[in-house]
């Protein structure tokens, strides 16, 4: 790896860690002040419609005494879908913590056998974290084979649609790897007036979800579950740091593009500004 790239990578990592630490400290301080003033909204995060719809979906599940259907699709562990699998099960953890006061445990479906033990563990830890007795029985985590097509399996999509009917679910949360086949359970959910929230790392799945789901998690929003649903200051700080770093990245790209278009004029201007600042400081 080139030395310049190594240096840039190191600086980005350091900047990310520093930003997370500062944001977490700000959130913690604001929460202390909010408790003294009895203010609930400590530090508003960027509004994402899918996360805004989740409290209503959770409340409906508890009040109607009906489970939420959750799935990571064909996402697995140990390959290029590992990150989206962990993001999906993180969403399962926080949602299960919220519905743990009810009697119905979420139904978790996957087409990958490697995710089944993880699903059991996530449900167990969510109930223990809520000081509730685990209710994640054998029927709460289910594996259905994807069929001969593997990923983007209509067989598994049909099983999602069938489970909506057989388990009389109150809502759907699909966060994982889904392609065009996600249209099948989403159409079924629309006919039954069941709200659905979908996040996928597949561009086609994102497009279908945006058109058919009640809430779609696009891009890096799928990895922000802890920031929106978690209660720790470090979790909200991570979310704020992510937004701040995104703004820095966008500004950097704009400056680089402007520098290329102006034949290095922007770089010369920044160099001169830094020289003047150093002279003033000296």
N, C-alpha and C positions, 0 to 999 in steps of 0.2 A: 504494500500500500504506500502511496506517495506521502512524503512527510507533511506536505501542506494539508492533505486530506486528513491525516491522523491528527494534526494540530486542530483543525476545524472541528473534527468529531469530538475531541476532548473538550474544546471550548463550549460546544453545544451541550454536552453532558453536564459540565460544571454549571452552565447558565440554567439548565433545567433544574438541577438540584437546588441552586440558590433561589430560584424563583419559587419552587415548591415550598421551601423553608420560610421565605418571606410571606408568601400568601397564607400559609398555615398559621403563622404568628398573627397576621392581620385578622384572620377569621376568628381565632381564639380570643383576641382582644375585643373584637366587635361583639362576640357572644357574651363575654363578661359584662360589657356595657349594656347589651340588650337585656340581660337578666335583671340588671339594676333598674332599667327603665321599663321592664316587662314588655319588650318589643320582640315580636316573633320573627320577623323577617330580618335576619342578621346582615347578610350580604347577598343580594339577589344575583342569581346566575343567569347566564344567557338562556333565553326561553327556547325550549325545544318542544314542539307540540306533542310528540310521543310521550315524553316524560311528564308533561302537564296532564296527559290523559290517564296516566297510571294510577293515581290515587282514586279516581272514580271507578276504575276497573277493579281495584282491590276492594273498595267499599262495597261494590255490587256483589262480589263473590262472597263476602262475609254476611251481608244482609240477606242474600237469596239462598245461602247455604248450598252454594254450587261451586265446584272447583274451577280453577284456572288451568287451561291447557298450555303447556310449555314445551318447546322443542328446539333443539339445536340442529335439526336436519341431518345432513350428511357430514357435518363437521366432526373431526376426529382428533386424536392425540398422537403426537409424534410425527406429524407431517406439516405441510404448509397451512393447514387449517387449525393448528393448535391455538393460536392467539384468539381466533374468533370463538373457539370452543370455550376457552377460559372466560372470555367476555360474556358469552351466553350463560354459563353456569354462575357467573357473578351476579347477573341479573336475576337468575333463579333464586340465589341466596337471599338477596335483599327483598324480593317480592314475597318469598316464603316467610321471612321474618315479619312482614306486615300482615300477612293473612293468618299467622299462627294463632291469633286470638279466636279465630273461627274453628269450625269443626272439620272443614274440608282441606285436605292437603292438595297442592298442585299436582297435576298429572304431567309427568315428564316423559317425552317420547324421543327416541333417537334411533338412527339406522346403523350406528357404529357400536360394536360391542365394547370397545375400549372406554366409552363414555358412560356405560351403565354403572360401574362402581363409583365413578365420580358423582353421578346423579344421586345415588344413595347417600354418599357422604355429605354432599351439599345440603340435602334436605335435613339430615340428622343434625348437622352443625347449626343450621338456621333455627331449628326448634330449641336446641340447647342454648343458643345465644339469647333467645327470647324467654328463657326459663319456662318453657312449655314442654310437656312430655311429647317425644317424637311420635308423629302419626303417619310416618312415611312407610306404609306397609308394602307388601310385594306388588300391589296393584298400582302404586304411585309412580314407579319407574318401569317403563316398558321398552322393549327392543323389538323393532319390526325390521325384517330384512329389506334392503333397498331394491332387491330384484336384480335381474341380469344387467340392467343399465347402470348400476352403481349410483354415482352422483346424478342429481336432477331426475330422481326416480318418480314416475307417476304412481308406482305402487305405494311408496311411502306417503306421498301426498294424499292418495286416496284413504290411507289409514288415518291420517290426521283428520280428514273430513268425517270419516266414520266414527272416530273417537269423540268428536264434538257432539254427535247424536247419542252415542251409547252412554257417555258419561254426563250428558246434560250440562256442559260447561257454561260458565257465565262470560268467559272472555278468553282470548288467545294472546300469547306472547311468544313469538317465534324469533329467536336471535341465534343465528348460526350461519350455515351455508345452505342457501336456497337459490334455485334458479327460476326459470319460467314456470316450473311445475307448481310453485307456490300459489299460482292463480287458482288452482282447483280448490284447496281449502278456503281461500279467501272468498271465492264466489259462494261456497257453501255457507260461510259465516255471514255474508251479506244477506242471503236468503233467510237465515234464521235470526237476523238482527243481533249477531254476536260481535262485539267490538274486537278488533284485532290490532296489535302492534307488532311490527316486523322490522328486523334489522338483519341485513345480509352482507357478506363480503363479495358477493357476485353482482356485477354491474347490471345484469339482466334482472336478477332478483330484486335489486333496488328499484329499478324502473317499474316493475310489476307491482311492488309493494307501495310505491308512491302513488300509483293510480288506484289501487284497490283497498289498501289498508286504511284504518282510521288514523294511524300514526306510523310514520316510517322513520327509521333511524338511518340517516345517510352519512357515509364517510366515517370520520372518527367519532361521531356522536355515539356510535355503538359501544365505544370503550369508556363512556363517561357515566356509566351506571352508578358507580360508587359515589361520584361527586354529587349526583342529583338525589340518590336514595339513601346514601350513608349519613351517619350522624356525627362522625368524628371530624374535627377541624382539619386534620391532615387530608381527609377525603375531599372536602370542599376546597381546600388549598390546592390540591392536585388539579381540580377542575379549573380554578382561576389561573393557575400557572399554565395550563394547556392553552387557554384562550390568549394569555399574554404572549406566549411563545409563538402562537399562530400569527398574531399581529406583527411580531418582530420578523418572522419569516416572510410574510407578505411584503412588509416594508423593504426588507433586504432584496427581495426579487425585483421590486419596482426600481430600487436604486441601481441594481446591476443592469437592468434593461435600459434605464436612462443613461447609464454610463456608456453602454455599448453604442447607443444611438448618438451620443454626443462626443464620441471618440475620446473617452477618458476624462471629459471635463468635470463630471461629478466626482470622480476619484481625486482629481487635483483640488477641487473645491474643499472636499472633506479633509484632505491632507493639510491644506492651508489653514482650515479652521482649527484642526488639532494643534498645529504649530502655534497659532495665536493663543489658544487656551493655555498651552504649556508655558508660553512667555509671560502671560498674565499671572499664572500660578507661581512662576518663579520670581 
